[in-house]
Amino acid sequence: MEDFYINNTSTDTSCNCSSINTNASLDYFTVVQWIIICAGLPLTLVAIVAVYSLVKNDHIAPVYIINLLISDLIQLCCVTAWKFVWNDIIYRTYFFGVLASVGFMVCISLERYLVITQPLWYRFRRNIKTSLIVCVVVWILPLVYVLPLYFDVNFDITETIFAVFVLLPLPLFIFFLVGTLKALSTARSVPADEKRRIVAILIVVLLIYTLLFLPSVIWSLVEKARNNRIFHSMAFLFLNISPLADLTMYVFIRKGAIDKLLASMCGKMFNKQEKNSMSNDNMSASCSEV
C-alpha cells in the first residue's frame, strides 16, 4: 500500500493543462484531509473519554468501541504526520491502525449479534477480562501484514495479504446483521430501544465497511484501479474518512434523542415482529389449554 500514499502526495512540476488539473485535485485532496484531521482528532479524543465512562462490568461493547477509536486516533496522527514528513514507520503504523479498526468492527458486530441471538449465554459469559484478551488478539493480527513489509516481500504478496485481511469480515458482517434481524422477535429479554440501537450499529458498521474500506481492497487487487488516478485518490480518501464515520458508534450506544429517530425509522418493523411474537404466544397458549 505504499504506492497508495506516494502517488497521492506526488506533484507534477510540468506546466501543462494536465498538471494544473492534477495540482487542483491534489489541493482539494489536501483540504479535505486537513478538515478530517482538525475535526477528527478532538472529536475522537472526546469520544474515547465519553465511551470510557460507559465501561462497567456488564458493558462489553464500549471496550471494543474504545479500541476502535484508539485505532482511529493512530490513523489520524499518522495522516497528520504525513503532512510534514513521510517515512516507512508512519506508513506502516497507519495501515496497522486501518487493519486493527477492521478487526474491532468485527468484534462490535459479533458482540451485538450475541446480545440478540444468545442473550442467556451472553449474560453469563460476558466479562471485561475476556473482552480485553480479544482486544489484545485483534491488536496482534495486523502484524501479519505489517511484518512482511520489513523483509521487502513482493508488492503483490503484501497487497494480497491486505486485501484478504480486509475482505474476510464481509460475510461476517452480513451474517451478523441478517441473523440479528431474524432473531429480533425471539429476544424478549432485550428492550425495544436496545434492539433498535443494536440493529442501527450493525447497519452502520456494514455501511462504513462497504463504502470506505472495500475501495481500497479493489485498489489492491485490480491493476486497472491502481492506474486510475481518480479512483486511486478516492480510495485513499475514503480510508481517511473512516475515523470520522466510526464516531457514530458512540451515538448509537447512548440512550437519548437518537432513540426517537430510530423508533420512527424502525417502528413498523419492530411492531410487526412484536405482533407476530404475541400471536405465536397466543397460539401456543391455546394449544396447551386444549
Salt bridges, closest charged atoms under 4 A:
ASP58 OD1 - HIS59 ND1 2.96
ASP88 OD2 - ARG92 NH2 3.85
GLU111 OE1 - ARG112 NE 2.53
ASP156 OD1 - ARG226 NH1 3.66
ASP193 OD2 - ARG197 NH1 3.77
GLU194 OE2 - ARG112 NH1 3.03
GLU194 OE1 - ARG197 NH2 2.59
ASP259 OD1 - ARG197 NH1 2.94
ASP281 OD1 - ARG188 NH2 2.82
